[in-house]
Amino acid sequence: MTKNKLSDIYRGYIACLNLQDWPNLGRFVGEEACHNGRRTGLAGYRDMLERDYLDIPDLQFNIQLLISDPPFIASRLVFDCTPVGMFLGLPVNGRRISFTENVFYEFQGGKIANVWSVIDKTAIEAQL
């Protein structure tokens, strides 16, 4: 797969998340997907995302940096949102916060197989 093709697939995945188009999530995420070393499968991955949107109704994934080196994608995502209660163990309770997530993806067969993610919790703590 070319760098451009993989980048296009990833941008489609981000659009799918932002639209909360859960029926099409399987176009981008593999049935045996793992998140931070834990096998969630497609169903668990979808559950995780649906919970994120319940906790953060205005959640939007914004790509700040994207590097494609097939079969890997590295991305820095930027968020500006208002979690309704606790978020990452912090009492955000409806306050607007901004933070980033550094995330690496491994693709197999054109779908996400592994995700390694780190959210900048320190940035959130500084805003609270």
N, C-alpha and C positions, 0 to 999 in steps of 0.2 A: 504494500500500500504506500502511496506517495505521501509526503508531508502535507501537501495541500488537501488531499482527499481525507486524511485523518483529521486535519483541522476543521474541514467542513462537517464531518460527522460530529465532532465535539461541539461545534457551534449549534448544530441541530439538537444535540442533547441539551445544551443550555436553554435553547428556545423551548424545548419540551418541558423542562423544569419550570421556567417562568410562566408558561401557559397552564401548568399543572395538568398536562395532558397525559394522565396516568395510563390510559389504555395503550398509548404508543411508547411507553417507557421501555418495553421489551425490544424495540427497534435499536436501542442504544446500550442496554445493560444485559449482560449474559445471565442465563439461568443459574449459574454457579458463582455469581459475583461475590467478591470479598471486600470488606471495608475495614481498613486498619487492622488487617490480619485476621479478621473474624468473618467466617462465611455467613453471609446473610441471604444469598440467593436473590433472585429478582423480586420475589414477594417481600422479603425482609427489607430490601433496599427501598422498595416502594413504600412500605410502612414507615420507614425512617423519614422519608421525604414528606409523607403526608403529615406526620407528627410535627415536623419542622414548620409546615405551613399552618398548623393549628396553633403552635406556640408563637409564630411570627406571621400574622396574616398579610403583612405588606412585604414579605420576603421577595427579593429579586436578586438573581445571580448576575453579576456584571463582571465581564472579563476585563482585567486590567493588563494582564500579560499572558501570552500564550506561546508556548514553544512545542513544536512537533518534531519528534525524532522516533518514527515508527519502530516498534509498536507502542511507543510511549508519548504521552502528552504531559507537559508541566504547565500549570496555570496558577495565576494569582487572581483570586476573585475578590471583589470589593462589595461590601454590603453597607447599606444605610437604611436602618429599619427600626421597628418598635416592637420588640418582644412583649407579650402581654403579661408575663409573670417572671418566673425564674428562668435564667438562661445561662447554661454552663455553670450552674450553682451560684449564680450572682442574681441579686434582687433587682432586676431591670424594671419590672412592673410598669410597662408602657412608656418608658423614656426612650427617646430616639438615641440610637447608638450607631457608630460607624466602626467597622473592623474589616480585617482581611482574612482570607483563608489561602494557604499555600497547599496545593493539591497535585498529586501525581496520579496518573491513570495508566494502566496497562491494558491494551486492547488485544483481544483474540477473536479472530473471525469477524472483525469489524464491530465488535461490541466490547463494552467495558467488562474486564475480568477482575481487575484489582484496582482499588483506590486507597491511596495513603494521604491522609488529610491532617493538617494542623491549623487550628484557628488561633488568631492572635488575641488570646484572652486578656493579656496584659493591657492592650489598648482599650478594651471594654472596661476593665477595672479602673483605669485612669479617668474615664469619663463619668464614672459613678462616684 
